[in-house]
Amino acid sequence: MSTSEILDSVLNPFTECLTAEAARKIVDFRADRETQNRVDELAAKSSSGQLSVEERSEYQEYIHTFDLVAIVKSKARSVLARLGT
């Protein structure tokens, strides 16, 4: 089973029970300022090749987490479209 198929099998039942209000809150979700600042700092260091091994690992974890959040947001947008809101 591919990663996409696994995510769909786990997330589809979750998104099917979302209300329009909950889906909207998910779509509107943003990382807090402190987290976003840290990610921006790591991104800048990554772009200039200055990440330590520990920072690279931390940055990759943020990227994986934000990827998952983006997928959940996409599912929430689909719910809103299906509900016509």
Sine and cosine of phi, psi and omega as CSV:
sin_phi,cos_phi,sin_psi,cos_psi,sin_omega,cos_omega
0.00,0.00,0.71,-0.70,0.00,-1.00
-0.97,0.23,0.28,-0.96,0.04,-1.00
-0.85,0.53,-0.67,0.74,0.01,-1.00
-0.87,0.48,-0.69,0.73,0.01,-1.00
-0.91,0.40,-0.62,0.78,0.02,-1.00
-0.91,0.42,-0.73,0.69,0.02,-1.00
-0.87,0.50,-0.69,0.73,0.03,-1.00
-0.88,0.48,-0.68,0.73,-0.04,-1.00
-0.92,0.39,-0.49,0.87,0.02,-1.00
-1.00,0.07,-0.67,0.75,-0.13,-0.99
-1.00,0.06,-0.47,0.88,-0.03,-1.00
-0.85,0.52,-0.72,0.69,0.05,-1.00
-0.88,0.47,-0.56,0.83,0.04,-1.00
-0.89,0.45,-0.75,0.66,-0.07,-1.00
-0.95,0.31,-0.44,0.90,0.02,-1.00
-0.90,0.43,-0.37,0.93,-0.02,-1.00
-0.98,-0.19,0.13,0.99,0.02,-1.00
-0.97,0.23,0.67,-0.74,0.17,-0.99
-0.99,0.11,0.22,-0.98,0.06,-1.00
-0.87,0.49,-0.64,0.76,0.00,-1.00
-0.89,0.45,-0.71,0.70,0.01,-1.00
-0.91,0.41,-0.66,0.75,0.02,-1.00
-0.89,0.46,-0.66,0.75,0.02,-1.00
-0.89,0.46,-0.67,0.74,0.02,-1.00
-0.89,0.45,-0.62,0.79,0.04,-1.00
-0.91,0.41,-0.72,0.69,0.00,-1.00
-0.87,0.50,-0.61,0.79,-0.05,-1.00
-0.99,0.12,-0.12,0.99,-0.05,-1.00
-0.86,0.51,0.69,-0.73,0.10,-0.99
-0.70,-0.71,0.52,-0.85,0.09,-1.00
-0.89,0.45,0.50,-0.86,0.04,-1.00
-0.93,0.37,0.29,-0.96,-0.10,-0.99
-0.84,0.54,-0.69,0.72,-0.02,-1.00
-0.88,0.48,-0.70,0.71,0.01,-1.00
-0.90,0.43,-0.72,0.70,-0.02,-1.00
-0.89,0.45,-0.63,0.78,0.05,-1.00
-0.88,0.47,-0.65,0.76,0.02,-1.00
-0.91,0.42,-0.69,0.72,0.02,-1.00
-0.89,0.45,-0.68,0.74,0.03,-1.00
-0.88,0.48,-0.66,0.75,0.03,-1.00
-0.89,0.46,-0.72,0.69,0.01,-1.00
-0.91,0.41,-0.62,0.78,0.02,-1.00
-0.89,0.46,-0.69,0.73,0.01,-1.00
-0.90,0.44,-0.69,0.73,0.02,-1.00
-0.91,0.41,-0.59,0.81,0.03,-1.00
-0.90,0.43,-0.69,0.72,-0.01,-1.00
-0.89,0.46,-0.50,0.86,-0.01,-1.00
-0.99,-0.15,0.12,0.99,0.05,-1.00
0.94,0.34,0.49,0.87,-0.08,-1.00
-0.92,-0.38,0.26,0.96,0.02,-1.00
-0.97,0.23,0.69,-0.73,0.17,-0.99
-0.97,0.25,0.18,-0.98,0.03,-1.00
-0.86,0.51,-0.68,0.73,0.01,-1.00
-0.90,0.43,-0.69,0.73,0.01,-1.00
-0.91,0.40,-0.61,0.79,0.04,-1.00
-0.87,0.49,-0.69,0.72,0.03,-1.00
-0.89,0.46,-0.70,0.71,0.03,-1.00
-0.88,0.48,-0.72,0.70,0.00,-1.00
-0.88,0.48,-0.68,0.74,0.02,-1.00
-0.89,0.45,-0.60,0.80,0.05,-1.00
-0.90,0.43,-0.67,0.74,0.07,-1.00
-0.87,0.49,-0.71,0.71,-0.01,-1.00
-0.87,0.49,-0.71,0.70,0.01,-1.00
-0.89,0.46,-0.66,0.75,0.00,-1.00
-0.91,0.40,-0.71,0.70,0.01,-1.00
-0.91,0.41,-0.53,0.85,0.09,-1.00
-0.89,0.46,-0.69,0.72,0.02,-1.00
-0.90,0.43,-0.68,0.74,0.04,-1.00
-0.87,0.49,-0.65,0.76,0.02,-1.00
-0.89,0.46,-0.62,0.78,0.03,-1.00
-0.92,0.40,-0.70,0.72,0.02,-1.00
-0.90,0.44,-0.64,0.77,0.05,-1.00
-0.89,0.46,-0.64,0.76,0.04,-1.00
-0.88,0.47,-0.67,0.74,0.04,-1.00
-0.89,0.45,-0.64,0.76,0.01,-1.00
-0.91,0.41,-0.63,0.78,0.07,-1.00
-0.89,0.46,-0.60,0.80,0.04,-1.00
-0.89,0.45,-0.64,0.77,0.05,-1.00
-0.88,0.47,-0.72,0.70,0.00,-1.00
-0.88,0.47,-0.66,0.75,0.02,-1.00
-0.90,0.43,-0.68,0.73,0.00,-1.00
-0.90,0.44,-0.58,0.81,0.00,-1.00
-0.99,0.12,-0.14,0.99,0.02,-1.00
0.96,0.29,0.51,0.86,0.01,-1.00
-0.91,-0.41,0.00,0.00,0.00,0.00
